[in-house]
Amino acid sequence: MQIAVLGAGVIGLTSAYYLNRAGHQVIVIERHGEVATETSFGNGGQLSYSYVAPLAGPGVLSKLPAWLIRRDSPVRFRPSVSREQWLWCLKFVFACTQRRSNLTTRELLSLSFASRALMHQLLRDEPTLDFDFQHSGKLVLHRDAAAMQAAINLLNFQRSLGCEQEALSAEECVALEPALAHVRERIVGGIHTRSEDTADCHRFSKGLEAILRARGVRFAMNTCIDALEVAKGGHIVARSSDGVVEADHVVVAAGASAAQLLQPLGLHVPVYPLKGYSLTYPLGPQAVAPTLSVTDFARKVVYARLGNRLRVAGMADLDGYSLKPDPSRVAALRAEAAALFPQVVADDVDAAEWTGLRPATPQGAPVIGPTRYPNLWLNIGHGALGFTLASGSAALLTGWIDGKPDPSLARLFSLAE
Ligand SMILES: Cc1cc2nc3c(=O)[nH]c(=O)nc-3n(C[C@H](O)[C@H](O)[C@H](O)COP(=O)(O)OP(=O)(O)OC[C@H]3O[C@@H](n4cnc5c(N)ncnc54)[C@H](O)[C@@H]3O)c2cc1C
């Protein structure tokens, strides 16, 4: 079958890969001249298979007032007149229950474990892929006893679902990651997960593009899909300024733009942009930088070593579709990094600054599978976990199109209409 994948971010490219391997003819359509120039460009680099608990959780509502006021809070909400934004917020608030959070965590773990197995298989199958992949392990730091206790409770819950994690004292954290020695007094402990990986999502996407081209997948770059139209038999066709794209099936993998593309068809997907920032520091030979992937839980900032660079990512701003960086947010991220790894963030070191829009759903779970239109499929809404969940999501999508979706996953991520 001829399948058009709309969007060449990490989700569209992995979709194209698994569809091609299943024997389909694939064309990837992308509005930019290069792949992975939007959210898949500068993300946190975490393949964070055991850290999938959604942002919407029972502890979040009490923090909302601070998010509205403080300029340096890790999450920020700028109210607008957008109906889409208010509806998203309402659904987010309703998702902030322990029950919903546990359910989403359980569902996402099943997809992330599948993704981990597939990513490791991909590494074996495609030895030419070179994307700073490290089986780094991850250490999540906690700064107060209450947060540490909540993390231990989550660890116990996740252990019952197959996660292997251990709680460490502050001394044990420093012994494991000596680059944290100077913040020993500021942390109470951490959760260590050996099975986590880190890698560069942009390099992964570029490598996958090369593999896809070599396998005969076609790319229509600089091609913006202006509309999805209903044709004969309720089938969907994608139209660009060059005309209609010839395809039997259409897969939407348009990241944060998905809702705008689907809305004219009457498909209201709850995907809204959550803006984030990253800084990438070059590391000199003597740099005191972490080798483990580190998350500062209270500040919601992640640190990953990507070859001879340190990627620092964080901030979640609900303020619309603009990619314009807010200098105060960049400064806040820089200050966080300087406090944790001062030798990396020296005054004379230039970091590459980047802003991206997480395609976020209120509950924190992606939407993968069919729509009411027989040839239109979705692979969207991966929020802060798109790189982590890409392989499992693409394999699930491929199963759907081939009429044999993984029965343990299919039901969980379908569009509720
Ligand atoms: C600060 C930050 C840190 C993050 N850290 C991590 C992390 O550590 N680990 C992790 O797993 N995830 C992380 N994420 C999330 C991850 O980056 C995203 O979930 C993922 O990149 C989404 O991929 P995507 O392919 O859906 O979207 P994108 O990468 O945005 O790709 C969508 C593509 O569709 C194209 N497109 C859209 N509309 C059209 C159209 N009409 N016509 C043609 N083309 C179109 C766009 O140009 C774009 O190239 C982070 C995100 C941010 C912002």
The ligand as an SDF file (V2000), in Angstrom:
LIG
                    3D

 53 58  0  0  0  0  0  0  0  0999 V2000
   12.3890   21.1620   25.9690 C   0  0  0  0  0  0  0  0  0  0  0  0
   11.9520   19.7780   25.5300 C   0  0  0  0  0  0  0  0  0  0  0  0
   12.5990   18.6740   26.0580 C   0  0  0  0  0  0  0  0  0  0  0  0
   12.2100   17.3890   25.6760 C   0  0  0  0  0  0  0  0  0  0  0  0
   12.8960   16.3320   26.1590 N   0  0  0  0  0  0  0  0  0  0  0  0
   12.5470   15.0760   25.7880 C   0  0  0  0  0  0  0  0  0  0  0  0
   13.2950   13.9720   26.2350 C   0  0  0  0  0  0  0  0  0  0  0  0
   14.2950   14.1240   26.9420 O   0  0  0  0  0  0  0  0  0  0  0  0
   12.8920   12.7240   25.8620 N   0  0  0  0  0  0  0  0  0  0  0  0
   11.7890   12.5270   25.0840 C   0  0  0  0  0  0  0  0  0  0  0  0
   11.4340   11.3770   24.8300 O   0  0  0  0  0  0  0  0  0  0  0  0
   11.0790   13.5620   24.5960 N   0  0  0  0  0  0  0  0  0  0  0  0
   11.4320   14.8390   24.9300 C   0  0  0  0  0  0  0  0  0  0  0  0
   10.7340   15.8980   24.4570 N   0  0  0  0  0  0  0  0  0  0  0  0
    9.5600   15.6470   23.6410 C   0  0  0  0  0  0  0  0  0  0  0  0
    9.9150   15.2800   22.2120 C   0  0  0  0  0  0  0  0  0  0  0  0
   10.9070   16.1360   21.7190 O   0  0  0  0  0  0  0  0  0  0  0  0
    8.6380   15.3510   21.3650 C   0  0  0  0  0  0  0  0  0  0  0  0
    7.6210   14.5700   21.9430 O   0  0  0  0  0  0  0  0  0  0  0  0
    8.8900   14.8350   19.9470 C   0  0  0  0  0  0  0  0  0  0  0  0
    9.9820   15.5190   19.3650 O   0  0  0  0  0  0  0  0  0  0  0  0
    7.6550   15.0350   19.0910 C   0  0  0  0  0  0  0  0  0  0  0  0
    7.9610   14.5390   17.8070 O   0  0  0  0  0  0  0  0  0  0  0  0
    6.9500   14.7440   16.6140 P   0  0  0  0  0  0  0  0  0  0  0  0
    7.5360   14.0640   15.4640 O   0  0  0  0  0  0  0  0  0  0  0  0
    5.5760   14.4170   17.0620 O   0  0  0  0  0  0  0  0  0  0  0  0
    6.9300   16.3470   16.4030 O   0  0  0  0  0  0  0  0  0  0  0  0
    7.9690   17.2510   15.5810 P   0  0  0  0  0  0  0  0  0  0  0  0
    9.3450   16.8680   15.8460 O   0  0  0  0  0  0  0  0  0  0  0  0
    7.5890   18.6750   15.8720 O   0  0  0  0  0  0  0  0  0  0  0  0
    7.6590   16.9020   14.0890 O   0  0  0  0  0  0  0  0  0  0  0  0
    6.4560   17.2820   13.4560 C   0  0  0  0  0  0  0  0  0  0  0  0
    6.8100   17.6260   12.0300 C   0  0  0  0  0  0  0  0  0  0  0  0
    5.5990   17.8280   11.3070 O   0  0  0  0  0  0  0  0  0  0  0  0
    5.8110   18.8830   10.3960 C   0  0  0  0  0  0  0  0  0  0  0  0
    4.5210   19.4490   10.0310 N   0  0  0  0  0  0  0  0  0  0  0  0
    3.5740   19.9550   10.8560 C   0  0  0  0  0  0  0  0  0  0  0  0
    2.5180   20.3810   10.1520 N   0  0  0  0  0  0  0  0  0  0  0  0
    2.7790   20.1320    8.8560 C   0  0  0  0  0  0  0  0  0  0  0  0
    2.0700   20.3600    7.6490 C   0  0  0  0  0  0  0  0  0  0  0  0
    0.8500   20.9420    7.6420 N   0  0  0  0  0  0  0  0  0  0  0  0
    2.6330   19.9760    6.4750 N   0  0  0  0  0  0  0  0  0  0  0  0
    3.8740   19.3850    6.4540 C   0  0  0  0  0  0  0  0  0  0  0  0
    4.5960   19.1730    7.5800 N   0  0  0  0  0  0  0  0  0  0  0  0
    4.0550   19.5300    8.7580 C   0  0  0  0  0  0  0  0  0  0  0  0
    6.6690   19.8610   11.1840 C   0  0  0  0  0  0  0  0  0  0  0  0
    7.3440   20.7580   10.3490 O   0  0  0  0  0  0  0  0  0  0  0  0
    7.5970   18.9180   11.9330 C   0  0  0  0  0  0  0  0  0  0  0  0
    8.7920   18.6940   11.2450 O   0  0  0  0  0  0  0  0  0  0  0  0
   11.1120   17.2110   24.7920 C   0  0  0  0  0  0  0  0  0  0  0  0
   10.4880   18.3170   24.2460 C   0  0  0  0  0  0  0  0  0  0  0  0
   10.9060   19.6050   24.5990 C   0  0  0  0  0  0  0  0  0  0  0  0
   10.2230   20.8050   23.9950 C   0  0  0  0  0  0  0  0  0  0  0  0
  1  2  1  0
  2  3  1  0
  2 52  2  0
  3  4  2  0
  4  5  1  0
  4 50  1  0
  5  6  2  0
  6  7  1  0
  6 13  1  0
  7  8  2  0
  7  9  1  0
  9 10  1  0
 10 11  2  0
 10 12  1  0
 12 13  2  0
 13 14  1  0
 14 15  1  0
 14 50  1  0
 15 16  1  0
 16 17  1  0
 16 18  1  0
 18 19  1  0
 18 20  1  0
 20 21  1  0
 20 22  1  0
 22 23  1  0
 23 24  1  0
 24 25  2  0
 24 26  1  0
 24 27  1  0
 27 28  1  0
 28 29  2  0
 28 30  1  0
 28 31  1  0
 31 32  1  0
 32 33  1  0
 33 34  1  0
 33 48  1  0
 34 35  1  0
 35 36  1  0
 35 46  1  0
 36 37  1  0
 36 45  1  0
 37 38  2  0
 38 39  1  0
 39 40  1  0
 39 45  2  0
 40 41  1  0
 40 42  2  0
 42 43  1  0
 43 44  2  0
 44 45  1  0
 46 47  1  0
 46 48  1  0
 48 49  1  0
 50 51  2  0
 51 52  1  0
 52 53  1  0
M  END
$$$$
